[in-house]
Amino acid sequence: MGLIQLHKAHGSKRLDQACKRVLDIEAVSYMRIKNILENNMDKSFLFYQDLEKDKSHIPEHENIRGASAYK
């Protein structure tokens, strides 16, 4: 019910961006989504650029060793 109210107040596009943001940081809660929308953090592109920098081009897997395994 709460998300429906956020949708009415902020619109589909903003709610979708806020939801993507909390899913990316794996911290999903109604209050986080609400705070993102109230503080206009869904409009910030810097957050997404920071996430892309931190991602490795190599997928995580238990059989993949890092450079430290070869020293």
C-alpha atoms as an extended CHARMM CRD file, in Angstrom:
* protein
*
        71  EXT
         1         1  MET       CA              0.0000000000        0.0000000000        0.0000000000  PROA      1               0.0000000000
         2         2  GLY       CA              2.8330000000        2.4160000000        0.8250000000  PROA      2               0.0000000000
         3         3  LEU       CA              4.4980000000        2.0210000000       -2.5650000000  PROA      3               0.0000000000
         4         4  ILE       CA              1.2220000000        2.8300000000       -4.2710000000  PROA      4               0.0000000000
         5         5  GLN       CA              1.1290000000        6.1350000000       -2.3840000000  PROA      5               0.0000000000
         6         6  LEU       CA              4.7080000000        6.8740000000       -3.4190000000  PROA      6               0.0000000000
         7         7  HSD       CA              3.7390000000        6.1310000000       -7.0150000000  PROA      7               0.0000000000
         8         8  LYS       CA              0.8580000000        8.6030000000       -6.8190000000  PROA      8               0.0000000000
         9         9  ALA       CA              3.0490000000       11.2790000000       -5.2410000000  PROA      9               0.0000000000
        10        10  HSD       CA              6.1990000000       10.9260000000       -7.3660000000  PROA      10              0.0000000000
        11        11  GLY       CA              5.2570000000        9.0650000000      -10.5420000000  PROA      11              0.0000000000
        12        12  SER       CA              6.3210000000        5.8110000000      -12.1570000000  PROA      12              0.0000000000
        13        13  LYS       CA              9.6640000000        6.9120000000      -13.5420000000  PROA      13              0.0000000000
        14        14  ARG       CA             11.0000000000        8.2910000000      -10.2510000000  PROA      14              0.0000000000
        15        15  LEU       CA              9.7220000000        5.3160000000       -8.2620000000  PROA      15              0.0000000000
        16        16  ASP       CA             11.3560000000        2.9510000000      -10.7290000000  PROA      16              0.0000000000
        17        17  GLN       CA             14.7000000000        4.7740000000      -10.4350000000  PROA      17              0.0000000000
        18        18  ALA       CA             14.5190000000        4.7360000000       -6.6320000000  PROA      18              0.0000000000
        19        19  CYS       CA             13.7490000000        1.0040000000       -6.6360000000  PROA      19              0.0000000000
        20        20  LYS       CA             16.6700000000        0.3110000000       -8.9610000000  PROA      20              0.0000000000
        21        21  ARG       CA             18.9120000000        2.2530000000       -6.6410000000  PROA      21              0.0000000000
        22        22  VAL       CA             17.9840000000        0.2670000000       -3.5220000000  PROA      22              0.0000000000
        23        23  LEU       CA             18.2490000000       -3.0070000000       -5.4430000000  PROA      23              0.0000000000
        24        24  ASP       CA             21.7510000000       -2.0790000000       -6.6120000000  PROA      24              0.0000000000
        25        25  ILE       CA             22.9400000000       -1.5530000000       -3.0510000000  PROA      25              0.0000000000
        26        26  GLU       CA             20.9650000000       -4.5710000000       -1.8030000000  PROA      26              0.0000000000
        27        27  ALA       CA             19.2670000000       -2.5730000000        0.9460000000  PROA      27              0.0000000000
        28        28  VAL       CA             15.5880000000       -2.7100000000        0.0680000000  PROA      28              0.0000000000
        29        29  SER       CA             13.0880000000       -1.1080000000        2.4160000000  PROA      29              0.0000000000
        30        30  TYR       CA             10.1150000000        1.2070000000        2.1180000000  PROA      30              0.0000000000
        31        31  MET       CA             11.8360000000        3.9340000000        4.1570000000  PROA      31              0.0000000000
        32        32  ARG       CA             14.9270000000        3.8840000000        1.9260000000  PROA      32              0.0000000000
        33        33  ILE       CA             12.7960000000        4.2540000000       -1.1960000000  PROA      33              0.0000000000
        34        34  LYS       CA             10.7740000000        7.0320000000        0.4280000000  PROA      34              0.0000000000
        35        35  ASN       CA             13.9370000000        8.8930000000        1.5230000000  PROA      35              0.0000000000
        36        36  ILE       CA             15.4710000000        8.5940000000       -1.9390000000  PROA      36              0.0000000000
        37        37  LEU       CA             12.3600000000       10.1240000000       -3.4830000000  PROA      37              0.0000000000
        38        38  GLU       CA             11.9810000000       12.8760000000       -0.8710000000  PROA      38              0.0000000000
        39        39  ASN       CA             15.6360000000       13.8940000000       -1.2140000000  PROA      39              0.0000000000
        40        40  ASN       CA             15.6130000000       13.6700000000       -5.0340000000  PROA      40              0.0000000000
        41        41  MET       CA             18.4480000000       11.1490000000       -4.9190000000  PROA      41              0.0000000000
        42        42  ASP       CA             16.8190000000        9.1720000000       -7.7380000000  PROA      42              0.0000000000
        43        43  LYS       CA             17.8250000000       11.9890000000      -10.0730000000  PROA      43              0.0000000000
        44        44  SER       CA             21.5160000000       11.7290000000       -9.1970000000  PROA      44              0.0000000000
        45        45  PHE       CA             23.6090000000        9.9830000000      -11.8340000000  PROA      45              0.0000000000
        46        46  LEU       CA             26.8230000000       10.0930000000       -9.7950000000  PROA      46              0.0000000000
        47        47  PHE       CA             25.6190000000        7.1770000000       -7.7110000000  PROA      47              0.0000000000
        48        48  TYR       CA             25.3250000000        4.9210000000      -10.7560000000  PROA      48              0.0000000000
        49        49  GLN       CA             28.7330000000        5.9880000000      -12.0750000000  PROA      49              0.0000000000
        50        50  ASP       CA             30.3170000000        5.0220000000       -8.7430000000  PROA      50              0.0000000000
        51        51  LEU       CA             28.6990000000        1.5980000000       -8.8710000000  PROA      51              0.0000000000
        52        52  GLU       CA             29.9820000000        0.9720000000      -12.3860000000  PROA      52              0.0000000000
        53        53  LYS       CA             33.5510000000        1.8410000000      -11.3440000000  PROA      53              0.0000000000
        54        54  ASP       CA             33.4660000000       -0.6930000000       -8.5130000000  PROA      54              0.0000000000
        55        55  LYS       CA             32.2050000000       -3.5670000000      -10.6590000000  PROA      55              0.0000000000
        56        56  SER       CA             34.7660000000       -5.9400000000      -12.0470000000  PROA      56              0.0000000000
        57        57  HSD       CA             34.5650000000       -7.0990000000      -15.6340000000  PROA      57              0.0000000000
        58        58  ILE       CA             35.2150000000      -10.6310000000      -14.3510000000  PROA      58              0.0000000000
        59        59  PRO       CA             32.1900000000      -12.3850000000      -12.8600000000  PROA      59              0.0000000000
        60        60  GLU       CA             32.4640000000      -13.6370000000       -9.2850000000  PROA      60              0.0000000000
        61        61  HSD       CA             32.9050000000      -17.3630000000       -8.9600000000  PROA      61              0.0000000000
        62        62  GLU       CA             34.4660000000      -19.5660000000       -6.3060000000  PROA      62              0.0000000000
        63        63  ASN       CA             36.9250000000      -21.1180000000       -8.7810000000  PROA      63              0.0000000000
        64        64  ILE       CA             38.3630000000      -17.8100000000       -9.9810000000  PROA      64              0.0000000000
        65        65  ARG       CA             41.5080000000      -16.7920000000       -8.1180000000  PROA      65              0.0000000000
        66        66  GLY       CA             42.8890000000      -13.2900000000       -7.8800000000  PROA      66              0.0000000000
        67        67  ALA       CA             46.4070000000      -12.0390000000       -8.5960000000  PROA      67              0.0000000000
        68        68  SER       CA             47.4920000000      -12.8500000000       -5.0380000000  PROA      68              0.0000000000
        69        69  ALA       CA             47.2260000000      -16.6070000000       -5.7930000000  PROA      69              0.0000000000
        70        70  TYR       CA             50.1220000000      -16.3340000000       -8.2370000000  PROA      70              0.0000000000
        71        71  LYS       CA             52.7420000000      -14.6620000000       -6.0350000000  PROA      71              0.0000000000
